[in-house]
Amino acid sequence: MSAYWVSSYLEITDEAKLRAYADLAGPAIVSAGGRFLARGLPEATYEAGRAERCVIIEFADVAAAVACHDSAAYQEALSALGDGAVRDLRIVPGA
């Protein structure tokens, strides 16, 4: 069953660190089998929705998504991000 990596950017504090993260994270995620489905600011928000950057990535399963997150390549990207953003990252199994 597929799984989805959902990342919400609650606050971006350093655009340069975010760019450095993205330069490393994108290739790490793709090489781990991730497929970007959506990324950017919302076009509309409802209920308690927040107008914050959101990224949704599909993986083959939860194990693949967790392995990507825990990989050396992705951890290098997280180091580059450092305190450049406050994020909420969740891995959710597909329905």
ABEGO torsion letter per residue (X at the ends): XBBBBBBBBABBABAAAAAAAAAAAAAAAAAAGBBBABBEBBABBBEABBBBBBBBBBBABAAAAAAAAABAAAAAAAAAAEAABBBBBBBBBBX
